[in-house]
Amino acid sequence: MPTATKTEPLSLSELTNTPEFNRLTVRQGIWVLVYLAHYLDTEICDAVAATQAAYECASEESARVLSYQIQASPNIRATLNRFFGDDSPEIAARQNLDREAQIAGLKRALKKTPPYEQPRGRRLLAELTGLINTSEVSEPKTATVPAQKFSVGDFVMQNNQKYRVTSVDANGHPLTAEPTP
């Protein structure tokens, strides 16, 4: 039978220098630091608060669903285990129980979640139940719209009204415009 070892928890600054922490994305690193800082202050692990601090969530329900996905990340688990000094076989058993609790909690949360917020939760449920296999939480993608440059005489639409540009600044942004019939 393997021997379990339990050491004293690392400090947050010591944790940031570990290989486990260095494998995290920037947002995952923020999540771990907020999660552990809350734990150190209150002795309560608050994954939802850490998720709201590290990720832009539209609602607390979205944060709750995303927090399950973040906690399921092998890199997050390895980092938390390193912090708490856990490398025992009991950890694997506890993580499996945590997984079952995550699945049950996620199913309850999905029932209360509006349809437009369900895709991320459904994907996580598929990951947790083994239907799909991913090892990383992907960073939310944000669309960037290139700045449009205008010239005098161009037409623009604003609030369903068509305007003709009469002057622009050095960057091509309209300064003045007149409505067109």
PyMOL commands that set and color helices and strands:
alter all, ss='L'
color gray80, all
select helices_A, chain A and resi 12-15+19-22+26-42+47-54+60-72+74-84+89-112+115-128
alter helices_A, ss='H'
color red, helices_A
select strands_A, chain A and resi 155-158+161-168+174-179
alter strands_A, ss='S'
color yellow, strands_A
deselect
rebuild
show_as cartoon
